[in-house]
Amino acid sequence: MGNAFTFQADLVTRLKARDEAAFAEMYRNYSNAFLSIITKITNGDIEAAKDILQEAMVKVWNNIHLYDSSKGTLFTWVMNISRNTAIDKLRSKDFKNQLKNRSLETSEAQDYQPVPSLNTELIGVKKMLEKLDSSHRDVVDVVYMMGYSHAEAAEVLDIPLGTVKTRLRNAIVELRKQYRIA
């Protein structure tokens, strides 16, 4: 385990010194994991996931000076940047408009593997969730909208498992109050 900490400390030092070889090394070691997380968030759209990963890596490069090892590992820090970039991208109007404006040929050419789910827009769930506190909404999004387990959500959101469960419970209680559901 000591070697992993030494490797990471050395990597961080080199990254903060703007060493491009260190960045390439970090990318080689971690990019597949981040691409996998982003692909889950984009519902399997690998091309969008690759674009988002590239955008996230630019953010990492530009903001490496903000990394604080006392708050978590480099992997966790970069994972959170990747996850947040993906979520921000999916919520952006530009991304939603791109999806609407795809040509028929482009849509047919891609191998879609639809995920069986209800259209949350049609049943009003998104509007219901907008009224929740952002920390509760994030947990609900990751667990119920993206299908992560509680343990996976804790890892993705970088919060304790108990906090995930508490926030989910509080969100459900709040939604029941707002919509008078027994």
Beta strands, then each sheet from edge to edge (+ up, - down):
end
